Amino acid sequence: AERRLDVKYLTTHLKKWEIIDKHIDLNTCMQLLLFAKHNEYEVTKMELKKHPLEVNYDEFERLLLAIAYHMYKAQQRDEPFEEYLGELLDDIYKKAGVLVEIRKGTAEMGFVMIECGTGEQILRWLAYTACSRLAYLKGDVPQMYVPQSVLSMEGMILDVDTVINELYVDGDGLYVEFSSGPEAFKSRWEGRPNTPPFQWGEEGIVGPSDHEWLEELDLKAYGVDKLVNEDLVAQNPAALEQDLHATKEVLKQYAGGLQAIFKYYESQGDTDARDLDRMNLSQFRSLFLDSRVTTDSFKSAMIDENFQKTLEALQSANLTSKKHEHAYVINLQEFMIGLVYVANAKYAMGLEGPGHGYSELSVKLTHVLTDFVFANVAPGISERLKSLEAAITPNSQLLLKKGRRLTEQTLD
């Protein structure tokens, strides 16, 4: 089964590795993430990905490649890019604790990072796990590394039956002393932590499909049925369901591109990873201003008004409290609803003049997306992603291939 890591969780490590904040901000990271997730750079042709976004091994490598290239260009470095990439990967591996450093002594010492979940295992388990990880990294058999003792960073020998979270918190360090054995602790701890970003079943990762949330999107729950033209329904009662179905089909058709645009804008100005995957009014407004959707008749205040209508629809459906800490942001699914509200207002019959506008909600949405959002926003995103292609060279690919084992351990 394919391993995938939640992006929010990954950003916390990118901060620890002194990449986010020091070299790139969260918005730049999300732009580079789009490059990692998509081989197709034309926004309207992008496929919908599992949301919230996750990365697998291949995508993580592409993300590291994109980060390195962005930093390389921003710093205007003179050395070949592949040399800079190698230095950055080496630095990340060390900070992630997967690049093993051996010190000479009566017992060799190695440094590895171990995910302990909530820390309810005992130090005996930690010792064996650390030795197994070190053996894997060096390409040796586990039996060559037998734990002898667990020591604090000050060198004090610890009781190996102590529960980890009673003494330590996330990010703390320990030493595990080992030798070639054969004697070790009297019994081996067989437990293993459940890593928070993953849920595993018999057939791999447990969770909804990439498109399930969109397939199950209930437009009526968000009050979209009230936006359908009453005259159309009066003429044909089936028009309500027909227009709702057609509107949802438009969202499904462009879902991949809309997801990319959402990620591009929802992280603007964010400094805390906890704010990712949530779009506020300022970010929503910025998208539509960049789309050049405003006119003398359709002013920016109407964008704000329809963002508020979207929030009110969530509150009416009692959806907001279940999804957010506060009621002033929208997620990707709710962003889709916001697009429909804006489209309905933009192409209201007569707003831009007599005879101007569309009756069908699905037609309004199509025109807002194709004539404004994709026409004016998508090219810039595509150009940004395509510029990162220069990082993909035979030498950079060879470098990533050589470091694949360490990269996998970093993601794990």
Helices and strands as residue ranges (DSSP letters): E 5-6, H 7-16, H 26-37, G 43-45, E 54-55, H 57-74, H 81-96, H 123-138, G 142-144, E 146-151, G 164-166, E 175-179, E 200-201, E 204-205, H 212-215, G 219-222, G 224-227, H 230-235, H 239-253, H 255-266, G 273-275, H 281-290, H 300-316, H 320-323, H 332-346, H 361-368, I 369-373, H 374-376, H 378-387, G 388-391, H 394-402, H 404-411
